[in-house]
Every structure is written in C-alpha cells, then in structure tokens.
Amino acid sequence: PRGTETSLAPRLKGMRRRFGVVPATIGAAALAGAIGSGLLIHHNIKQLNSYWTSDEMEAFTAELEKKYLKNEKLPQPVITEVRIAADIYPGERRFEARGSYRLRNDTGRALRDVHVRRGDLDVRFTQLAIAGARRVQHDEKYGYSIFRFDRPLAPGATAELNFASQIWHRGFRNRTQPTDVVRNGTFVNNFGFAPIVGMDRNG
C-alpha cells in the first residue's frame, strides 16, 4: 500500500473519487471482452464439440476395450463389395457419405449376429441397417451395435448393410484440430466415415 492509510474503508472511498469515466469505460470494455471470449470458447469446445481431457480419453479407450474386445474372435461375415457416394463441402468442413456393403458368410456355419461399430469419434451415422436383421443392441457412447438376423445367415449366403454418415467439423476444439476435411483439401479414410464390421485391436 502507498501512503499512510492502510485500512480498507478509506481506501475504497478514495478509489471512488479516482474512478472516472475513462477508467470505468476501459474496465467495462475489458469485462465485456472477457465474458464474450469465454462464451465463445465455451460454445465451440463444449457445445459444437466434445471436451476431452487426456485422462478422460484414456479412460474412454480403456472402458471400450473392457466392454467389447472380448468379441474380437467372434465369427463375422466378410465384405465382398462396397458402394459409396460421397459429397464434400470444404467451405463448411463437412463430408457426407451414403453406401452399402455386400456381406458374405464365409464362416462355414450359420451366423446369427453381426457386430458393427464406428471407427472415429467424429462420425455420425444417420442410417445403419442390415437387410433381414434388426438391431438388438446399440451403445451410443462407444458407437457399437449388434444386428441379429431374423433367420440366421446360412454359409455362403449374403446380406446387405446400408449406411449414411456425416463428418462435420464446426468451430474449434480443445485438442488437436482435425485435418481430414478442411477448406483447402480433403483426405478421409474409410475407417473414419464408414462402419467397421467386427471388433479388433486396431485403435
């Protein structure tokens, strides 16, 4: 403290006299800027995107492994044909795909269930269906679904999986920014936007 007065009340009274129009304006502008930037950051990292700490991401991956890695050796059909139509909107950093897989049962025995999952947290499936099967389990958090055939798929028989997906990078996030769909170029991987059949250790 400067001067001989050290108690709080007189100092507050003196501050009132020194707090004129210019300091008040600067203080109000600084406060408004702080609140505005805070709201903008919150909107981008918490509302347009998901906020993840490194510990949360590690816990998420560990829990995914505990719940579903046990399924990695389950017999699953193979993909014998792929059809994809894709639309890229670089100005919006948005990518949309519609496609189908031809699945064939090469396991040598009838198949009752097909396990389908997403490979990337950024993808959102607007359609995911297998002809002749119904979805009996869907874990939204981990993007893991199980489809069950009304009649088990016989050895050598085929079924069609249809999907529609979207990747849309809006605003900014609290971690590394995505580089797959950007304004000056796009490189997307099928494991990012298309469903994955069966469980494995990749990722």
Number of C-alpha atoms within 10 A of each C-alpha: 7 5 5 6 10 10 9 8 10 10 12 10 10 10 11 9 8 9 12 10 9 9 11 11 12 11 13 12 12 12 11 12 12 12 12 12 11 11 11 13 16 16 15 17 18 15 13 15 17 14 15 15 11 9 9 11 12 12 12 15 13 11 13 15 16 10 10 14 14 11 13 13 10 11 19 21 23 16 18 10 11 12 10 14 10 12 11 16 14 15 10 13 21 19 22 18 18 19 18 21 21 17 22 20 20 17 14 10 13 16 20 16 21 21 22 22 20 20 20 18 13 15 21 17 18 11 11 17 16 20 13 15 21 14 17 11 12 14 10 9 9 18 18 20 19 18 21 19 18 12 11 15 22 16 15 14 14 17 18 18 20 18 20 21 20 20 22 17 21 14 15 16 21 15 12 7 10 12 13 17 21 18 13 8 11 15 8 12 10 11 13 18 25 25 27 17 20 22 19 14 7 5 7
